[in-house]
Structures are given as C-alpha cells and as structure tokens.
Amino acid sequence: FRENCSYRLLALLDVVRPGMQLTTGDNFPVYAIPVDTVRALADADLILGKTFRASLATQIDDFFLLADEKSAEIALAIQSDEMAADKVSIQDALDDVVTGKDKLRVLKQSYDMLQFEGLSSSPKASVLLQLTKEYSQTYTDTEFEKTVRHDVSPETGHESLKLTAAYGEQNSLAYIDLRFRTAFHDLLDAPQGYVSGAAINVFDGRVKWFLDDEESGHVSDHLRLESLSVFNVTALSPVSQWQTPVSWLFDFRFDRTQLSETESLRNFISRGGAGFTLKHQFVKSFVLLMGEWNLASDYDKGHSVLLGLQVGALLNMNANQLKVSYQLDEAVSGFELDRSITELQWQYNLQINHALRAEYKLTEYDFFDDEDWSLGYSYYF
C-alpha cells in the first residue's frame, strides 16, 4: 500500500542524502499516504517554501465566486453549444462586458470550462485561445487571480490515523466503544487542508464492550466486533453555475444487524449510491439513490438486496461539523429487511488532532427498533 509516486520521491531523497532515512524505520511500515509523505518532508525541514497551484475546477469556481453576474452569464453562453464557434459571434457576446480585463477573464474561463470537459482541441477552443492571446497583449488579470486565497496546505490538516474512545447505550444497554481507523478522513473530521464534502476511510474498525446492568439484572458483559469498514469513499460535490456533478458513495464493510435486544447477526455489506448535492453558504444538502447487498448465512436465502433513498445535510461552521440524514430502504430480494435509518452526528474540534464526537442512530425495522447513541473523544496521530 506504500508503493506510490510520493513514497518513491522520498526514496530518491534517501539516495541523495542517505543520512535522512525518510523511508526507513517506522515511518511507513505498511502504507504511505501522499499527504503523510509531505509531512515527513516538513518534519525534516526540507520544505523551504510553498506555492498553491489551483486545479482547473478550483480556478473556474473562483471565477464564478468573484465575477459579476453579467460576466458569468457571458462565459456560460460562450461555452455552451448554442454559441457558434467563430470569432465574430464570440466578440459580439463580449461587447456586453465593460472592461478589457473582464473580457480576458471571460475568455480564459470559457476555455477552461471546455478544457475541463475534454474539449480543448475543439474549433471553439482554438478560437478562444486566439482571442485570449490578442487580449493578453493589452490586458492582464493578475489582480483577479490574487483575490481568492487558499491558505491551508494539506499537511497542516489532521493526521491520518484515528483512535476513538466513547461511552454509549444501545437499546438501554451501556457499552464502552473503541474505534481505530488507519486512513484517513471522514465527513465530520476537521476540514482544514482536505477537500470539502469528500471522505476516504480504509480499515475503520469498531469494538463494543457491553457492561452489566445491575438494576435490571441483565448480564451483558462481553466484547464484540461491531463493524469493520474495509473501504469507504464519499464525494458530495455541489451543483454549481457551470457544472452539475454527480455525488456518490460506495462502501464495503463487515457489520452487525440487531434483530432484537438480545440477538444480532454478523453480515457483509456492499452498498453504493448516486445523486446530487446543493450548497448554500456553509450547508450542503444532498439526496442519494441507494442500493445495498447484505450477505448473512442466517438470513432467508442468505442475503437481502435493498433499494432506497437517503437525504441529508452537512454543516461545516468554524470548529463544528454536523451531519443529519434519513434513509428509507425496501428489500427487493431475499430477507425482508425493510427499514428506515435516522442519524445525527456532531463533532467539535478541540484542536486539529483532538475532537469530541456525539452520534445518535435509530434504525426502525418492521420487527424491531434499534436505538444507539454515543459520546466520545477522538485523537488523530
């Protein structure tokens, strides 16, 4: 899991300066995440300066964030299929733009949008490049480029490994909750240095130690593996003026289905979803069509196939991250596992590598309601 390009760059530095030992010892025993290799360079004082280089999508987003409404409309019109791919038509459209600098910005962003769509070799793109070259001889837009700041470098964000200890109750039974994640970011982690609305989790395990209930006389003192997420990826990319990206997720995990207060089944779940996300200020609202294949030997026919809909909102404000979601699933094959899931999750970041997290989950089946809440402390290292 470590043989990637960033790790190989560290190996080259070890060849040049053997005494640094960037790839030896316990630095990367199993895997290497690119942002962790950058941290290794920073720890060795090898980074003398940093320059942010925006991706093409970020440059386009910045343009629509700062441009006036008229310039944004004209850029979209030029990029659209309705606009003829000739110099006269594009110049006529630019007549409504007041200044030469604004015209240059519109031309550049129109070309960038075509490039983003893989149309950089199209006839219209060639015309835009020619016009951009002509306007660049007279005007520049460096002032515009410096207006948007992207100050947070990825290696300054939270560390990749995470350990969580929590107390909770499931159906009124108290438990101690221990969680360990090898890599590397979920939707509620501190967002500094990471892509907003994106998450990648690898080998995220959860263990519960249920405690005795002395008042009721219920003996439940035992340790069990609650879940092990093998690989989970989520991308909640919001719809913008210039594109309508698909939000999606997929998840592969070993999990546990609570069928009653005393009975639970181990299973393997593979699920995925696709939909759309809208963003207003610091709130992202999303809707996803979901599908799930749930395998368990104790199920009728050994499986349950579910189709459903998930709606939710993700709030990111200062040190607080809040996620609310509701999912409704219907079994279409195998075991009748019709259900609704209501989730509320909140994280407060004490520091970049220290956080408090509260979670509430209510899963309602036709035969049983499974209620679970926990409050814990997370440490990133």
C-alpha positions, 0 to 999 in steps of 0.5 A, spaced: 500 500 500 506 504 500 508 503 493 506 510 490 509 516 486 510 520 493 513 514 497 518 513 491 520 521 491 522 520 498 526 514 496 530 518 491 531 523 497 534 517 501 539 516 495 541 523 495 542 524 502 542 517 505 543 520 512 535 522 512 532 515 512 525 518 510 523 511 508 526 507 513 524 505 520 517 506 522 515 511 518 511 507 513 511 500 515 505 498 511 502 504 507 504 511 505 499 516 504 501 522 499 499 527 504 503 523 510 509 523 505 509 531 505 509 531 512 515 527 513 518 532 508 516 538 513 518 534 519 525 534 516 525 541 514 526 540 507 520 544 505 523 551 504 517 554 501 510 553 498 506 555 492 498 553 491 497 551 484 489 551 483 486 545 479 482 547 473 475 546 477 478 550 483 480 556 478 473 556 474 469 556 481 473 562 483 471 565 477 464 564 478 465 566 486 468 573 484 465 575 477 459 579 476 453 576 474 453 579 467 460 576 466 458 569 468 452 569 464 457 571 458 462 565 459 456 560 460 453 562 453 460 562 450 461 555 452 455 552 451 453 549 444 448 554 442 454 559 441 457 558 434 464 557 434 467 563 430 470 569 432 465 574 430 459 571 434 464 570 440 466 578 440 459 580 439 457 576 446 463 580 449 461 587 447 456 586 453 462 586 458 465 593 460 472 592 461 478 589 457 480 585 463 473 582 464 473 580 457 480 576 458 477 573 464 471 571 460 475 568 455 480 564 459 474 561 463 470 559 457 476 555 455 477 552 461 470 550 462 471 546 455 478 544 457 475 541 463 470 537 459 475 534 454 474 539 449 480 543 448 482 541 441 475 543 439 474 549 433 471 553 439 477 552 443 482 554 438 478 560 437 478 562 444 485 561 445 486 566 439 482 571 442 485 570 449 492 571 446 490 578 442 487 580 449 493 578 453 497 583 449 493 589 452 490 586 458 492 582 464 488 579 470 493 578 475 489 582 480 483 577 479 487 571 480 490 574 487 483 575 490 481 568 492 486 565 497 487 558 499 491 558 505 491 551 508 496 546 505 494 539 506 499 537 511 497 542 516 490 538 516 489 532 521 493 526 521 491 520 518 490 515 523 484 515 528 483 512 535 476 513 538 474 512 545 466 513 547 461 511 552 454 509 549 447 505 550 444 501 545 437 499 546 438 501 554 444 497 554 451 501 556 457 499 552 464 502 552 466 503 544 473 503 541 474 505 534 481 505 530 481 507 523 488 507 519 486 512 513 484 517 513 478 522 513 471 522 514 465 527 513 465 530 520 473 530 521 476 537 521 476 540 514 482 544 514 487 542 508 482 536 505 477 537 500 470 539 502 464 534 502 469 528 500 471 522 505 476 516 504 476 511 510 480 504 509 480 499 515 475 503 520 474 498 525 469 498 531 469 494 538 463 494 543 464 492 550 457 491 553 457 492 561 452 489 566 446 492 568 445 491 575 438 494 576 435 490 571 439 484 572 441 483 565 448 480 564 451 483 558 458 483 559 462 481 553 466 484 547 464 484 540 466 486 533 461 491 531 463 493 524 469 493 520 469 498 514 474 495 509 473 501 504 469 507 504 469 513 499 464 519 499 464 525 494 458 530 495 460 535 490 455 541 489 451 543 483 454 549 481 453 555 475 457 551 470 457 544 472 452 539 475 456 533 478 454 527 480 455 525 488 456 518 490 458 513 495 460 506 495 462 502 501 464 495 503 464 493 510 463 487 515 457 489 520 452 487 525 444 487 524 440 487 531 434 483 530 432 484 537 435 486 544 438 480 545 440 477 538 444 480 532 447 477 526 454 478 523 453 480 515 457 483 509 455 489 506 456 492 499 452 498 498 453 504 493 449 510 491 448 516 486 445 523 486 446 530 487 448 535 492 446 543 493 450 548 497 448 554 500 453 558 504 456 553 509 450 547 508 450 542 503 444 538 502 444 532 498 439 526 496 442 519 494 439 513 490 441 507 494 442 500 493 445 495 498 447 487 498 447 484 505 450 477 505 448 473 512 448 465 512 442 466 517 438 470 513 432 467 508 436 465 502 442 468 505 442 475 503 437 481 502 438 486 496 435 493 498 433 499 494 432 506 497 433 513 498 437 517 503 437 525 504 441 529 508 445 535 510 452 537 512 454 543 516 461 545 516 461 552 521 468 554 524 470 548 529 463 544 528 461 539 523 454 536 523 451 531 519 443 529 519 440 524 514 434 519 513 434 513 509 428 509 507 430 502 504 425 496 501 428 489 500 427 487 493 430 480 494 431 475 499 430 477 507 425 482 508 429 487 511 425 493 510 427 499 514 428 506 515 435 509 518 435 516 522 442 519 524 445 525 527 452 526 528 456 532 531 463 533 532 467 539 535 474 540 534 478 541 540 484 542 536 486 539 529 488 532 532 483 532 538 475 532 537 469 530 541 464 526 537 456 525 539 452 520 534 445 518 535 442 512 530 435 509 530 434 504 525 426 502 525 425 495 522 418 492 521 420 487 527 424 491 531 427 498 533 434 499 534 436 505 538 444 507 539 447 513 541 454 515 543 459 520 546 466 520 545 473 523 544 477 522 538 485 523 537 488 523 530 496 521 530 
